[in-house]
Amino acid sequence: MNALARLKYDYEQADDPAPAAVDSARPGPILITKASGAPGVPGKSTAWPLAFLDSITNLVGLGRDWDGRGSAAVRTDAVVFAYSMLQSAMAPATSPPAIVPLGHGGILLSWASELAEVEVEVVRPNDVVIYHRDVRTGEEREWPSATEFSELSSLLRGTFTPKSDEHAS
């Protein structure tokens, strides 16, 4: 079973509602867990992990030279790292990102609303660039990150999570 199939299988089989920890210093399997339901809504689970896994399955299937210009195939290690990063940064009800393959084998995760635009370029594990634009003020910021995603989490939970669920998980 390849790494992506394993991610999907592990998510579907998980019963533990605790989020997976990201240990970037130690390679090895990543624990995939289902997010718990929204507070006060028994059985309501998150849709973003399945949306992520479905989207990424299609992208990984593109293979090398997917754009006819010699681009690298989407890196499985970048996908696994992105998934793990999102598990720690997103609430269960946070909107799933749009996912775009990049020529170097990484992926771009993107969210947009009337308030903000957020893009996360995952080049490879521990090599991430985060971009944020406040639509109201026009202010833009971009910063690299390897293992610290609390600011990304605040952005996603504050802007792309329904208010009733922003403190969940």
GUZADO-960056 format. One record per atom (N, C-alpha, C, O): x, y, z; residue in three letters. Coordinates in pm, whole numbers, plus 50000, padded with zeros to 5 digits. Last residue first. Layout:
N
XYZAla
...
//
This chain:
169
488485212951859Ser
489675204651840Ser
490955211351853Ser
491995204951838Ser
486905244351827Ala
486835229851832Ala
488165223651795Ala
488885228851710Ala
486755270951794His
487605266251905His
487585251051919His
488175245552012His
485045274751578Glu
486435279351566Glu
487325274551680Glu
488545274151664Glu
482365268751553Asp
483305257451556Asp
484765261951566Asp
485655253451562Asp
480875291651537Ser
480475281951639Ser
481485270651654Ser
481475263651755Ser
482035304651310Lys
482255309651447Lys
481895299551555Lys
482585298951657Lys
483585283851066Pro
482365289951120Pro
482555293451268Pro
483165285751342Pro
486725292750943Thr
486005283351028Thr
484735290251078Thr
484815301451127Thr
488405310850825Phe
487805300550739Phe
487095289550818Phe
486885278550768Phe
489355328851021Thr
488765333950897Thr
487985323450819Thr
486995326750753Thr
490335315851247Gly
489665328651262Gly
488925333351139Gly
487955340951149Gly
491565292851152Arg
490455291451247Arg
489665304451260Arg
488455304151282Arg
493525304350983Leu
492525295050931Leu
491315293851023Leu
490175293950976Leu
494985321051163Leu
494385326351041Leu
493255317350991Leu
492165322150961Leu
495805302451358Ser
494975313951396Ser
494275319851274Ser
493085323151281Ser
497405285551198Ser
496225280451265Ser
495275291751304Ser
494065290651284Ser
499465303151131Leu
498605297651026Leu
497315292651087Leu
496235295051033Leu
500535306151387Glu
499985317851319Glu
499065313451204Glu
498015319551182Glu
501385279651442Ser
500345285851525Ser
499735298151458Ser
498535300351470Ser
503345263751327Phe
502185267451246Phe
501065273951327Phe
499915273651285Phe
506545254351296Glu
505705262951381Glu
504565268451297Glu
504765276751209Glu
508245241551124Thr
507485233251217Thr
506525241151304Thr
505755235251379Thr
508915260050920Ala
509335246050912Ala
508455237251000Ala
507985226750956Ala
508235287850711Ser
508005280450834Ser
508415265950813Ser
508275260450704Ser
508535321450585Pro
508835307050579Pro
508535300650714Pro
508565307150818Pro
505995344950494Trp
507045340450584Trp
507265325550566Trp
506345317950537Trp
504395374650397Glu
504865361550354Glu
505995357550448Glu
506865365750478Glu
501605396750380Arg
502765391250453Arg
503115377650395Arg
502245370250349Arg
499825426750301Glu
500315413350264Glu
501515409650350Glu
502325418150387Glu
496925447050312Glu
498205443350373Glu
498555428950338Glu
497705420050343Glu
494425453750232Gly
495425451850126Gly
496785447950180Gly
497715445650102Gly
492335455950406Thr
493395466150414Thr
494395465250300Thr
495125474850273Thr
490605434750320Arg
490085447950359Arg
491145458850355Arg
490885469850305Arg
492235412450277Val
491505418250164Val
491025432450197Val
491035441150110Val
495295404750374Asp
494075409950432Asp
493345417550322Asp
493815428050279Asp
497065376750282Arg
496645390050236Arg
495325393450302Arg
494345386050289Arg
499795355850341His
498505360750389His
498255374750335His
499135383350340His
501665326750291Tyr
501325339950241Tyr
499945343650293Tyr
499025335450288Tyr
504315305750382Ile
502935309750408Ile
502745324250361Ile
503585332850388Ile
506205278450286Val
506105293050277Val
504625296650289Val
503785291450216Val
508145251650412Val
506825257250385Val
506935272550378Val
507665278750456Val
509625225250487Asp
509975235950394Asp
508665241750340Asp
508155237350237Asp
508965201950623Asn
509685212550694Asn
510185223750604Asn
511095231150643Asn
508755182850326Pro
508595183550472Pro
509525194150533Pro
510705195050499Pro
508475206650053Arg
508815193350104Arg
508615193950255Arg
508335204750307Arg
506805228049991Val
507835223649897Val
508215209249927Val
508285200849837Val
503845240950015Val
504575230050080Val
505535224549976Val
505135217349884Val
502565271650054Glu
503335263749959Glu
504145253550038Glu
505015257150118Glu
499555284550122Val
500635277150188Val
501305268550082Val
500705259350028Val
497695314150136Glu
498305303750053Glu
499445297550131Glu
500205304550198Glu
494785331950192Val
495895324950255Val
496385314450157Val
495595306750102Val
492995361550201Glu
493535351050115Glu
494725345050189Glu
495575352250242Glu
490045375350359Ala
491475372050349Ala
491745361750241Ala
490865354350197Ala
487335383250336Leu
488195389150438Leu
489685387050413Leu
490495395850442Leu
485995368850150Glu
485895383350137Glu
486795390550238Glu
486995402650227Glu
488455342950092Ser
487145347750135Ser
487105362750113Ser
488065368650063Ser
490375314050021Ala
490025327849990Ala
488625330850039Ala
487725322550030Ala
493175292350039Trp
491865296050090Trp
491605310550051Trp
492545318550048Trp
495315266549923Ser
494815280149909Ser
493405281449963Ser
492545273049938Ser
498385250549888Leu
497095250149955Leu
496575264449958Leu
497325273549994Leu
500425235749654Leu
499965248549705Leu
498575246549762Leu
497685241549694Leu
503105211849670Ile
501705215449649Ile
501425229249708Ile
502115233649800Ile
506035200249487Gly
505275203949606Gly
503835206649571Gly
503385204249459Gly
507285196849248Gly
506825184849317Gly
506065187749446Gly
505515178549507Gly
507835219349104His
508965213249175His
508555200749254His
509405194749320His
505355227949004Gly
506335222148914Gly
507505215248981Gly
508105206248923Gly
502575218549210Leu
503605228049170Leu
504695220849091Leu
504915208949110Leu
499015214149220Pro
500365208649211Pro
501335219449165Pro
500965228449089Pro
496755227649454Val
497315228849320Val
498695222449320Val
499495225049410Val
493715228149624Ile
495065222449619Ile
495535222349475Ile
494845217549385Ile
491825247449847Ala
492015243449707Ala
493465238549702Ala
494335244249768Ala
491135234550180Pro
491835243050084Pro
491645238149941Pro
491355226449916Pro
487995233450358Pro
489155226750298Pro
489835236250197Pro
489185244750138Pro
487135253150642Ser
486955250350499Ser
488185243450443Ser
489305247150478Ser
486825238250960Thr
487525247550873Thr
487325243350727Thr
487345231550694Thr
485725220551140Ala
484815226851043Ala
485505237050952Ala
484835243850875Ala
487915211951302Pro
487145202351223Pro
486285208751115Pro
486115202951007Pro
490615235551245Ala
489515230251327Ala
488725220451241Ala
488845220651119Ala
494085231851158Met
492675234251124Met
491725228651228Met
491995218351291Met
496665224751242Ala
496335238851222Ala
494845241651204Ala
494385252751232Ala
497005197351259Ser
497305205251377Ser
496825219751364Ser
496595226351466Ser
496215189551005Gln
495565183551122Gln
495815191851247Gln
494925193151331Gln
498045203350847Leu
496655207850850Leu
495905201850969Leu
495035208551026Leu
500345187750893Met
500345201850929Met
498905206950942Met
498575213851038Met
499525163650777Ser
499835164150919Ser
499805178450971Ser
499295181051080Ser
499295172150511Tyr
498145166550581Tyr
498345167450732Tyr
497445171550806Tyr
501935179650456Ala
500845189450446Ala
499635184650525Ala
499015192450598Ala
503275154850481Phe
503595165850572Phe
502465176150573Phe
502085180850680Phe
502085141150267Val
501935135950403Val
502225146950505Val
501515148150605Val
502975157650055Val
501545155550079Val
501315150850223Val
500435156150291Val
505725154550069Ala
505155167950084Ala
503665166950118Ala
503155174650200Ala
505965127250016Asp
506375132250148Asp
505855146350174Asp
505565149750288Asp
505105126049750Thr
504275119949853Thr
504665125049991Thr
503785127150075Thr
505225152149522Arg
505995144449621Arg
505085139049729Arg
504365146749794Arg
504065150849196Val
503785155649331Val
504475146249430Val
504335134049422Val
506695150448952Ala
505485144649010Ala
505295150349150Ala
506265154249216Ala
507975180148796Ala
508135168348881Ala
506775163248925Ala
505815170848934Ala
507575190748454Ser
507385192348598Ser
507525179148672Ser
507225168448618Ser
507805192048176Gly
508855185548254Gly
508725186948405Gly
509695184448477Gly
505615202048056Arg
506795210648059Arg
507885204948149Arg
508785212148192Arg
503285188048078Gly
503925188047948Gly
505155196847940Gly
505695199147832Gly
502325185548330Asp
501935197548257Asp
502555198548119Asp
502385208548049Asp
503345162148429Trp
501895163648426Trp
501425175848348Trp
500285176448304Trp
505875150748461Asp
505565158048338Asp
504065159948319Asp
503555159348207Asp
504895123148670Arg
505905132548620Arg
505455138548487Arg
504735132148410Arg
501505121048803Gly
502835116248768Gly
503755127348717Gly
503415139148721Gly
498805122448879Leu
499265129348757Leu
500625124348710Leu
500875123448590Leu
498245111349123Gly
498075102949005Gly
498545109448876Gly
498675102648773Gly
498375132749288Val
499495123149292Val
499435114049170Val
500475109549120Val
495875144249226Leu
497125151149193Leu
498315141749191Leu
499175142649103Leu
493995125649324Asn
494005129149182Asn
495325135649141Asn
495835132949032Asn
494665126449593Thr
494755113849521Thr
494815116449370Thr
495605110249299Thr
493995152149666Ile
495415148949653Ile
495615135749579Ile
496625133849511Ile
491195150749678Ser
491885159949585Ser
493315155649561Ser
493775155649447Ser
490825131449883Asp
490285129349749Asp
490995138049645Asp
491355133349538Asp
492115144150101Leu
492595131250051Leu
492075128249911Leu
492815122949828Leu
490495167350128Phe
491935168250104Phe
492445155350040Phe
493125155749938Phe
488015155850184Ala
488155164450066Ala
489625165650028Ala
489975165049910Ala
488655143050425Leu
488275135050308Leu
488385143150180Leu
488805137850077Leu
489295165850588Pro
490285155250561Pro
489925146850439Pro
490795143750358Pro
486885182850580Trp
488125186650512Trp
489125175150493Trp
489755174750388Trp
484685175450722Ala
484715171350582Ala
486075174050519Ala
486385168150416Ala
484215163251055Thr
484815172450960Thr
484795166850819Thr
484895154750799Thr
481035152451181Ser
482485151951170Ser
482945161451060Ser
482145166850983Ser
478565148551403Lys
478965157451294Lys
480495157451288Lys
481155162051381Lys
477925132951625Gly
478085126351497Gly
478495135451382Gly
478755130451273Gly
476275159151797Pro
476755145351795Pro
476835139751654Pro
475925141651573Pro
476985188951855Val
476415182851737Val
476935168551727Val
477925166051658Val
478335200352065Gly
476875200852067Gly
476195194651947Gly
474975194951936Gly
481165207651870Pro
480525207752002Pro
479015208751990Pro
478485216951915Pro
481655185051596Ala
481515198651646Ala
480815198251780Ala
479965189651804Ala
483585154851647Gly
482455162651597Gly
482435176551656Gly
483115179451754Gly
487135151251604Ser
485885149151675Ser
484805158051618Ser
485095167851549Ser
488875138251324Ala
488585149351414Ala
487245146751481Ala
486345140751422Ala
490675108151309Lys
489475115551273Lys
489285126751374Lys
489505124951494Lys
494175106551248Thr
493025105151335Thr
491855113051282Thr
492025123351216Thr
497125090851178Ile
496015097851117Ile
494795095651205Ile
494435084251234Ile
500435092851253Leu
499155088351304Leu
498065096951242Leu
498095109151255Leu
502895084951024Ile
502155095751086Ile
500805090251128Ile
500125083751050Ile
505955066451042Pro
504535067551010Pro
503895079151085Pro
504315082651195Pro
508965086250999Gly
508235074151033Gly
506775076051003Gly
506385086150945Gly
511465107851139Pro
510705102251028Pro
509975089651073Pro
510345083351172Pro
511515133051363Arg
511595118551358Arg
510785113451241Arg
509565114451241Arg
511055159651352Ala
512435155651374Ala
512615140551358Ala
513735135751340Ala
508375164551335Ser
509155165851213Ser
510595161351229Ser
511295159351130Ser
505715153551451Asp
507075152551498Asp
507975152551377Asp
508305142051322Asp
502625164251522Val
503585164651413Val
504965164251474Val
505365173651543Val
499955144551649Ala
501055153751673Ala
502005152951554Ala
502175142451493Ala
496525143351564Ala
497865137551554Ala
498895148351581Ala
498725159851540Ala
493855149051800Pro
494595152151678Pro
495985146151681Pro
496565144051788Pro
491615123951925Ala
492705133451951Ala
493465136351823Ala
493705127251744Ala
489725104351878Pro
489395117951839Pro
490515128051864Pro
490365139651826Pro
490295073051740Asp
490795082251841Asp
490495096651799Asp
490975100851694Asp
489725057651524Asp
488655059651621Asp
489015070051725Asp
488135075551791Asp
490485052451181Ala
490805058851309Ala
489565060451395Ala
488495064151347Ala
489965043150927Gln
489945033451036Gln
490095039651174Gln
489865032951274Gln
490235065150760Glu
488955058150762Glu
488835048450879Glu
487725045750926Glu
492925071350802Tyr
491875080850840Tyr
490545073550854Tyr
489815075850951Tyr
494205048550699Asp
494345051750840Asp
493275061550887Asp
492765060150998Asp
493435051050427Tyr
493025039550504Tyr
493085042650654Tyr
492145039650728Tyr
494765075050361Lys
493315073950347Lys
492775062450431Lys
491765063950500Lys
497445067850412Leu
496825079450477Leu
495305078150477Leu
494655079950580Leu
497735046350232Arg
497835043850376Arg
497205055350455Arg
496525052950554Arg
497635059349991Ala
496575049750022Ala
496555046850171Ala
495495045150230Ala
500035073550024Leu
498755080650012Leu
497575071450043Leu
496645075350113Leu
502005053450034Ala
501815062550146Ala
500475069750141Ala
499845071850245Ala
500705021649905Asn
501545033449901Asn
501175043050014Asn
500165041050082Asn
500864988350000Met
500005000050000Met
500915012450000Met
501795013650085Met
//
